[in-house]
Amino acid sequence: MEVLHRHELQVLVARLRDEEDPDTYVRTHSAEQVDHWLNSAVPLREYQIDWAISQHDITTREGKLDASNEVIQILAQLENAIEREEYLRYVSQRLGGISESSLAAEINQKMGIDSSRPVQNRYNVRSVPAVPETAREEQLAEREIIRYLLLRPPGVLRDLTEAAVTAEDFQHPDYRRLYAAIAQNQAAGEDESAVIERLCALGEPEGSWAEYFNSFLLLLSRRRLEMMEEKLSSLENDNKGFDVRLELYYLIREYYQILSENP
């Protein structure tokens, strides 16, 4: 099953009682019962998480800690960041009382991820409202926008369109393709459908649309500023004459225009 999952094939697990095996179950049950059993199958990671949690008494503090440590081992092995974030949320719900942020911190430590902030320079020293900082937080911001878009398509799509948000503004390829399909009123393909299924399984977003929308717009503005900061830094060391100075002038003007729009 792990080999299939690593090759990005969707692996589902249909559970049986300990004393049952698939061959015996199929031979001793009706077609309707077999269909019901197969339709109850869950994704491989969900099965692994549920099994690990079931081995501990999570009504006790010690059992909950032991279960969380075991589940963290599973999540830390996931290479796909989006899959890891979705199951992190699922684990947090299963282990009521343990926050996503605490679980994420343990997973990052297990994976050896450094969450240090970037070094400031004279172009990026600025004061802006709260906005996602790490790559993980940026992916979560994109994910929540898509979740709201799936739940309330007309109003959310109108707000995004009026803000000139395009598919290229989404860095994660799954969200970029899904946004493009929704914006162009196209039928979702197999890959997009799988993403939709995972996102809808998460339920309602916890925050308000206004909060997520404003945070996402700030994120897009910051990305634009960072791109211009890189260009400005490279142009400062370029001495090719008038064309470079003119480009530098336009970049600086656009740079401060964005800053004025996001005080």
N, C-alpha and C positions, 0 to 999 in steps of 0.2 A: 504493500500500500504506500509506503514511503517513497518508493521508486516512482510510482505513478504520480504521486503528489509533486515530487520534485520536477517532473516533466510537465507541470501545470495542467494535469488532468484532474477533473473534479472527482474526488473519491468520497463516496458515501458509505456509511456503515449502518446496517440494519441489525438492531440488537435482539438477542434472544435470551431466555432464561438460561442459567448455568447448565441445567440438565438437558438442554435442547441443542440440536445441531441443524444446520440448514437443510441437509438431505432428508432427515427424518421429518422436519417440520413441513417441507413441501409435500411429502408423501402422505402425511397424516392430517392435512388440513385442506379445506376447500380453496378453490381458486380465489374466491372473494377474500378469504382470510390471508392468503399469500399476498394478494395485491395490497391489502391494508398493511401488512408487515413491511413490504418493500417501500410503500409510500411513507412509512414512518422513519425511513433512513435519515441520518443526520451527517453533516460533513465530518471528515476524519478528525480534524482538530477539535471540533465540538465534542465528539465522542471521547477523545483522549482527555480533554479537560474534565468532562463529566465523570469519567471513570476515576481520575485522580482525586477529585473532590469526594467521590462516594467512598473512598477508602479511609476517610477521616470524619470524626464527629465535629462538624463545623458549628455546632451549638456551644462548643467550649472554646475558650481563647486559644488553648494549646492546639486543638484540632484545626482551628481556622488558620493558625500560623503554619502548621505543618502542610496543610492543603495548599496555601498560597505559595510556599517555597517550592512545592512539587510542580505547581502550575507554572511558576516563573521559569522553571527549567524548560518547559514545553514552549512557552512564548519566546524565550530567548533564542530558540533554534529556528524561528521563522525568519526567512530572508526577506519576504515581502513586507515592507513597512506598513502598508495599508491593511493587510491581513492581520498583522500583529496588533495594530491599533483597534481593529474591530473586535478581536477576541479579548483584548485587554478590557474593553468595555463590558463584554459578556462576563468575564471573570469577576469584575468589580460588582456586577449585579448578582452573580451567584454567591459571592462571598460578602454579603451585605455588611457594610461597616468599614470595608477596606477601599479607599479611594483609588481612582484611576491614576492620580499623580504619584501616590506611594508605590503602586505596582510598577508604573513606568520607571520610576527612579531605580527600583531594584533590578528591573530588566536592563536598563542602561548600564548599571554597574556590572551586571553579569556579562554584558556584551562589550564592556570596556569602552563605552561611548563617553567622550568628553563634552560637557555642555557649556564650556567656557564661551564668553561673549567675544565678538570680533574686536580687534584693536581700533580705537577711534583715531580719526585724522581730522584735518581742518575742514574737510568737506562733510563729514558725517556726524559732527558734534551738533546735535539739535535736540530739541525737546518736542516730542509728539505724544499723543495719547497712546494707551496700551495697544500693542499690535503683536502678532505672533513673531517670535524671535528665532526659534530653531527650525530646522527642516521638518522635524516631526510636527511642530505646532503649525507650520505652514500647510502641511498635508491635511491636518485636522481641520484647518480653516476652510480649505477647498472642499473637503468632504462634507462639512456642515452646510455649505452653500448648495451643493448638489442634493443633499438630503431634503432641504427645504424646497428645492426646485421640483423634486419628485412628489412631495406632499401637497404643495400648493402651486402648481405650474403657472397659471395665468398671471397672478399678481407678482410672483417672484421673477418670472421671466421678463415682465414689463419693467420692473425696477432695474434688473441687470442690463437690459437693452438700453434703457434711458441713460444709464451710467457708462455706456459704450464698452461694456465688458464683452470680450470675445472668447472663443475657445482657446486661443493662444495664451490667454491670461492664466490658464490652468497649467501648472507645470507637470502634474501627474498625468501620464498618458491615458489612464482609465477615465479620469474626470474630464480630460480634454475631449476625448471621443464622445463621451456621454453628453456633455454640454452641447457639442456641435450637432449631435443627432436631435436633441430636444429643440434647440434653437431653430433648426432647419425643418422641424416637423417630420423627421425621418423615422422609420421603424428601427428599433434597437436590434442590433445583431446578437449573436450568441454570447460574445464576450460582454457586451453592454448589458444584456439581460442578466448575466451572472452577477455583475456589479450591482445592478438595481436590486436583485434579490437579497444580496448581503446588506445593502444599505437600508432597505425597508425592514429587514429583520431587527434593526436596532431600535425601532419604535420612533416616538416623537423626540425631536431635539430638545435639550433642556433649556436653552436660552431663547430669547426672542429673536425674530427675524431682523429687527432693526439693529440689534447688537451684533449679530453675525455679519450683516450687510455692511455696516460701518467699519467693522474690523477688517473685512475683506478689502474694502476700498482703500483703507490705510495701508494694507499689505501691498496692494498693487502700486500705490504711490511710492512706497518705500523701494520696491523692486525697480521702478523707473529711476528713482534717485540713485540707487546703487549702480545701475548701468551707466548713468551719466557721470558718476564719480569716477568710475573706471576710465571712461573716455577723457575726462578732464585731466586725470593723472597722467595718462599717456600723451595727451597733447601738450602738457607743460614741458615735456622733454623733447618735443618735436620742433624743429626750427626750419620748416620748409617754406616759410614765408607767409604771404598775405592770405592764401586759402586756409591755412591752418588757423591763423588768427581770427579769420571770419567765422570758421566753424566753432572755435573756442567761444567767441562772442555769443553765437546763437545758443550754444549749450548752456552757458552761464545764465543767459536770460531765461531759458526754459527751466533751468534748475531752480532759480529763485521764484519763478512763477508757481512751480509745484509746491515749494515751501510755503508760499503765501496762501495757497489753497488749503494747506494742512498745518495751521499754526500750532 
